[in-house]
Amino acid sequence: MKFVALILLASILLFGCTSTPPQASPSVNIVASVQPSGVLASSVSASTIIPSNAPSPISGLSKFVPYDKEQYENALLSGKIILMFFQSSACPDCEIQKAVIEGTFKSMALSNVAGFNVKFIPPQANPDEEAIAKIFSVNSSGTILVLGESAVEKYKDSRSLSSEEIVLELEKAGAR
């Protein structure tokens, strides 16, 4: 029985991943494990992240878009708080975090925020994306960077954040 459960788990891990971004909500976590009795057990839990398809009366005030040097510079000049997410397309965890960030931007009530998705690893990156990663010394995929006024670095880490944590870091940087 243990052997069958291990084969099933290995099959899920090996063949369950696809090269396309996940379509399900990133707020659902599925955990599978083999119990000492040899039974495959799983659990599903959902966090309190607002679904990205939830209606928002203030939708469109803050945008999370692919990195564009001109849009970035305009956001700086207008005094916006900036969130940049540095990712590689080959990183499944990055796709999940990107979906959380997109959902957060669609549902949050902060108007002075701009968000940019930066693909900084060649060959996916363009020279502007590579340059901005070097400016802020970003070396790992999945890094979230929050800049306050005048591009002062307020937060930088490569750990995954929940929607609530993203909003909190933006507010600490001066978002309103």
N, C-alpha and C positions, 0 to 999 in steps of 0.2 A: 504494500500500500504506500509506504514511504517513497518507493522508487517511482511509482506512478505519479504521485504528487510532485516529486522533484522534476520529472519529465515535463509535466504540465506547466509548472512554474518556469522552467527553463525555456519552454516553447513560447510562453507569453513574453518573457524578457527578450528573447532573440527575435521573434517575428511580430511582436505586438507593436513595435515602434514603426512609424512611417516617416517619410521625409517631408510630409506636409504639416503645417502648423495644426495644433489641436483645435477642434471645432467646439468641444465642450467647454463649459464655463470653468475657468481656472480655480474657482472656489470649491471644487469638489475634489476630495482626496480619497483615493482607493488604496487600501493597504492589504496585501496578501502575504500570508506566512504559513509555514508548515508547522502544525502543532506537534508536541511530543508524541501524540497518538498516531501521527502520520496523516491526519486529516488536513486538507487545505482549507484554511480559514481566511475570510476577508471581512473588511469593515469599510463602511463608507461614512465620511463625515463632511459636513458643509460648514464653511466659515460665514461670517456676516458680511462678506463683500457684496456690494450692490451689483446686481447683474448688469452687464454692459448694455442690454437691451431695455433696461428700465427707463421709463420716460423721465425726462429732466426738464423742468421749466426754464432752466438757464443754460441749456445745451448750446454749445458753440462758443461760450465765453473763453474757455481755455482749450487749446488744441495740442494734441500729441501727433507730430508729423515726422516723416523722414527728414534727417538733417539736411539743411540747406544753409550754406554760409551766409547768404544775404538775409534770410529770415532770422537766423541767429543774431546777426549784427543789429537788425532792426529791433529785435526783442531786447537786446542789451541797451540800445539807445532809448527805448521807451520805458526803461526801468522795470521791466518784468523780472519776476523770479523765474529761473530757468531750471528745468529738470532735463538731464540728458541720460539716456540709457544706452550704454555701449554693449553691443552684442555681436555674436557670430551667428550666421544662419544655420550652422551645423550644431548649434547648442539647443537641445530640447528644453532644458530648464529656462533658457533665455526666452524661448517662445512663450512659455507659460507666464514668466514675469512680464513680458511685453503685453500679453493679454490683460493682466491685472492692471498695468499702468494705463492701457487704453480705456478700460472700464472705469478706472478712477477719474480720468480726464473727462469722460462723457458724463459722469454723475456728480462731480464736485462743484461747489458753489464759489470757487476762487476765480476771480476774473483777471488778476494781474500775473498770470502764470503762462509760460510757454514751455512746451515739451518737445524734445527731439529724440528720435531713434537713430543712433549712430552705428552703422555697420563698419567697424574699424579694422577688420582683419582682411587683408588682400586675399583673393581677388575681388571680394564683394565690395570692398571699400573704394571710394574715390579719393583723390589726393586731399580734398578738403576734410574728409572724415578722418583720414590718417593723421592729418595735421592737428585737428582739434584733440584727438586722443593723446598726441605727444605733448601738446600744451598743458594738459591737465594730468600728465603722467599716468594714463590709464593703461594698465598692462594685462588686465584679465577681462574676459568676456563675462557679461552679466553685471557690470559695474553701473551703479546708479550714482549720479553726480547732481547735487543741487547747488545752484549758484544764487547768492543773494544780490542785492544791488551792487553795481559796479563790478560784476563778475567775481565777487568774493566767494570762495568755496566755503559752503556751510555744511555739506554732508557729502561723503564719498565712501562707498562700501560695495562689495560684490555679493553680499548676502541678499536673499530674496526678502522683499517687504510686502506686507499686506496693504490693502487699499487704505486702511486707517493709518498705518505707519507712514505711507507716502504723503498723505494729507498733513500729518503731524510734522514731518520734516519740512514740507513746503511752508507751513505756517511758522515754524521756528525761523525760517529764512526770511520771513516778512510777507508771505502771501496773505491776501485778505479777500 
